[in-house]
């Protein structure tokens, strides 16, 4: 294409773009219009203001988390949308998520818009509107519905003693809550409870509780919870080996009995009723978890079971991840408080893992048929990763030792335990 044709094409394009301006007549000022356009460009604010530089750092952190999710495959199903949500919320001028809308107008008792979702619908951006599902506790409960539909409680039913291991692993939650109440940390009781729930290694539960008690910490707590869940194979083994002897790691456990279909159907109904009567605040999470499991075990609603496991779960994961990531604005994330949350969170997770192992050792003092203490660390609710770590560590000590199904008992018990722990904290502090 020669230069004359190129000039003709550019002239035609310029004329086409100028038509709206010409139609505006004298009311249009091309100088002021161009100035407005330049002022709205986020790239200028990104490099020329202090806030922009902080947002640039957050975009870098988001890209790093994308790398971990895609290249290293660290909890990619949620870490990837969370990371991209972090990038979107820190783009200057995009207006996709307004932190002040939630922290000031929505939470201020004196504001006429206190807890007004209608105001959010009118004034908020896209992610503000989708975030209503997090704030109202909808997304975590729907995630639990899908988790229930994918979970086999058979190992727990076959060995009810493993429920104690799942309960013991929640000690990390309450220990962290108490420790972070020391004045040096500067956390409120609600914030301490939200940080402590990281020790349960249950992302949806952490999001559910934090959105109710300390929404201003949702971004860093969600990132910490899912990061530590992804790092289970790194964090747990040193703790497990430090607390057990080689002889304990070689303990072989007898094969679990076969659980009948009737038991699997009755179990979710009984658990939902009992837990809801004792801890009503946990009813939403436990109810959805057990409803999903009943879909699976009843055998008569296969379509609903598959929808809960796949389509519904996938849609909710996308919305949950992106909106939780959107709460990680530069103001909320880049501070000493976030560093404290990350440090305390890993301690909470470590205490939870250690507590399960110690409980198994205590139980062995009274049991004729010994438990391999390695399965105690699976009491945190990182399903099924924590159970696989128990299996791997057991086979390092004895290649013919098979602990996976035994570890699944405390592992699924941990899912119930973390939901109950969240309910207890919510009832005390909500």
Buried (B, 14 or more C-beta within 10 A) or exposed (E): EEEEEEEEEEEEEEEEEEEEEEEEEEEEEEEEEEEEEEEEEBEBBBEEEEBBBBBBBBBEBBEEBBEBBEEEEBBBBBBBBBBBBBBBBBBBEBEBBBBEBBBEBBBEEEEEBEEBBEBBEEEBBBBBBBBBBBBEBBBBBBBBBBBBBBBBBBBBBBBEBBBBBBBBBBBBBBBBBEBBBEEEBEBBBBBBBBBBBBBBBBBBBBBBBBBBBBBBBBBBBBBBBBBBBBBBBEBBBEBBBEBBEEEBBBBEBEEBEEBEEEBBBBBBEEBBBEBBEEBEBBBBBBBBBBBBBBBBBBEEBEEBBBBBBEEBBEEBBBBBBBBBBBBBBBBBBBEEBBEBBBEBBBBBBBBBBBBBBBBBBBBBEEEEEBBBBBBBBBBBBBBBBBBBBBBBBBBBBBEEBBBBBBBBBBBBBBBBBBBBBBBBBBEEBE
